[in-house]
Amino acid sequence: MPPDLDALRALARSSPWRWRTLQVVVDYAGQRVESQEPVRAWISRPHGLRVEALRGILLQAQWSAHPWGVSTLSIGGRRVPEPAPYGPLHADAPRPVLRADGLVSRRPAAPHLNYD
């Protein structure tokens, strides 16, 4: 039985505490989409996505060596570096609220965290 929408959302919220790389198979049978062929996808946060047909044919790949950076522009256009926010896995970072199945129910409300 496939996971319901709530479980998929909880799985997405669970990165980076529960996973950094995820492999999923999506079967569009019975759905109204252009291609009904099942696909396999690898999601690697924060760096990339690879999607291929189950036969192994590459459909899409996007990889980034550098996740987004943050900076502030001052008056006059000078770049002012921001202090690097710490990540959600840092020892001092607040912890997420977990569901009974161990997935994340609610991420911490901490605007200074860099979730990637």
N, C-alpha and C positions, 0 to 999 in steps of 0.2 A: 504494500500500500504506500503510495507516495506521500511525502509530508504535506501538511496543509500550509496555507499562506502564513499563518502565525508562526509555525515552526521554521519556515524559511527565513522570515524576518528575524527571528531569534538567532538563527545560525549566522546571519549577516552581522548582527549586533555583537556576536561573540568574538569576533576578531578584534584585537589581537590576543585576548586572554585565553581563548580555547583553540585557536588555530592561526597559522600564518599562511599555509598553503592548503588549498582545498580542491579536490577533484569531484566533479559532479557529472552525471549523465542526464540529459534532458530529452524526453521523448514527447514529441508533439502530436502523437496519434490522437485523432479526434478533435484537434484544435484547428481553428481557421487561421493558418499561417501559410506563407508562400511555400516553404519547404517543410514536409512532414517527416524528413529523415532525422532520426535521433542524432544528437551531437554529444561529444564529451568535452568538458571545459576544465581547465586548470586555472585557478585564481590564486595569485601569489601577491599578498599585500605587503608593502605598498607598491610593488614593482610591475605587476603584469597580469596578462590574461592570454590564454591560448585556447582556441576552439578548433576542434577537428571533427570530421565525420567519424562514425564508429569504424569505418573502413580504413581510417588513418590518414585521410586527405585533409591537409591543413586548410581551414576556412578563414581564420583570422588569428593574428598574433600582435600583441601590443606590449612592449617591455620598455621600461624607463629605468635607466641607471641611477637617476637622482629624483627622489620624491620632491614635491613642491617645497619651495623655500619661502620664508616670510621676511619681509623687510618693510621699512617705512620710508617714504620720501619726505624730506623736509622742505620748507620754503626755499626756493632757489634750486630745487632738484637734487640736492645732495642726498645720498643714501645713508640712512641711519640704521645700523644693524640692531635688530631686536634681540633681546636675550633669548637664548634657545630654550623653548619650553621643554619640560621633561615629558617623557612618554608615559603611557598608561601602565607600563610594566615596572616603572620605577618603584622602589621600596616605599617612598613617601606618597605615591599616588593613591587617590581614593579607589576603593574596589567597587566593581559593578554588583548589582543585585542579580542573583541567579534564580532561575526557575527550578522546579523539582527535577527536571531532566538534566540539569547542569549547564544549560545554555543561558546566555545573558538575557535577563528580563528588562533591565534598565541600566544604561551606561551612566557613570557618574556625571553629574552636572558640574563640570570643572572646565571653564573656558580656557584655562592656561595649559591644558593637556594637548599634546600633539598626537592626534589619532591617525596620522598619516594621510 
